[in-house]
Amino acid sequence: MDLIPRSAWGARAYRTPNGAITYSGPRRGVKLHYLGTPYSDRAHDRCAAYVRALQASHMDGNGWSDIGYSFVVCTHGAVYEGRGLRRRNSANGNTALNEQDYAVLLLVGSSGLTQPTTAQLRGARDAIDYCRTEGPAGAWLGGHRDGYATSCPGDAVYAWAKAGAPRPADDTPTPKETTGMELTDHVQLGAWLPKRWPDDKGLADGVISVNTALASGYGYSRAAAEESAAARTAAEESAAALRALATERPAPDLTPEQLDHIADRIGERIAAQVVDLIAARLAT
């Protein structure tokens, strides 16, 4: 389940004491809701702002202590934590109904977007299962209109709920996109390769199989890394030798500290130049 906690969607703090009231016992089940107003779908990065606006409407318009729902499910399948599993919702119509069932809202409207998306049904099913396993909530499932005079949650969502809220048939992981390239395909080589090894007939036409390129690339990169490490070691040894020479034959007007600094700088410059040359070759 793609659960978005209150802190992640920027929820306001709920008012106390009413917002802190917990359920007095286990829930019978879950009631589904819809907005009951026009709704237009939106990019997923705008869904959290809509949930915040919904909370503001409930707290500032209705005078409630928090967003009314236990959970809110957007069209992208994300489940936003409202009052959650422990705090009693205020969306089912009255105190007894709020105490009886969780309230899960699907972001669909009475006009505009009225049909839940596949991802949304998947998220709603996740929320139902979550309420049942973690709540606890019983197996009962229905809509806001069950026991209360309202058209909520709309005909589409209500029909899905009364059918048992089946998980969408295509609820399988989306396959990752691929380039369609096979290991037997060929790729163009850098122009420097045939020049570097002119006697290698396999490089004469400037192309190589993907499989060979991968294997060769691994070998070449590993060799380059080893050469780089060896170059650094050689540079450090050269710096040490220069330092020893400077100690044995100090130059006039230079302190031992200055000679030591010069040796260090020479070693660093040599190592940096070697590494730069190797990096340039790899980037060709």
VENTA-V962255 format. One record per run of one state. SS is the DSSP state (@ for helix, = for strand, . for the rest). FROM is the first residue (numbers start at 1). LEN is the number of residues. If there is no record, write none. Layout:
BEGIN
ss->SS from->FROM len->LEN
ss->SS from->FROM len->LEN
END
This chain:
BEGIN
ss->. from->1 len->2
ss->= from->3 len->2
ss->. from->5 len->1
ss->@ from->6 len->4
ss->. from->10 len->8
ss->@ from->18 len->3
ss->. from->21 len->1
ss->= from->22 len->1
ss->. from->23 len->4
ss->= from->27 len->7
ss->. from->34 len->5
ss->= from->39 len->1
ss->. from->40 len->4
ss->@ from->44 len->18
ss->. from->62 len->9
ss->= from->71 len->3
ss->. from->74 len->5
ss->= from->79 len->3
ss->. from->82 len->5
ss->= from->87 len->1
ss->. from->88 len->7
ss->@ from->95 len->6
ss->= from->101 len->6
ss->. from->107 len->5
ss->= from->112 len->1
ss->. from->113 len->5
ss->@ from->118 len->17
ss->. from->135 len->2
ss->= from->137 len->7
ss->. from->144 len->11
ss->@ from->155 len->8
ss->. from->163 len->23
ss->= from->186 len->3
ss->. from->189 len->2
ss->@ from->191 len->6
ss->. from->197 len->4
ss->@ from->201 len->3
ss->. from->204 len->3
ss->= from->207 len->3
ss->@ from->210 len->39
ss->. from->249 len->7
ss->@ from->256 len->28
ss->. from->284 len->1
END
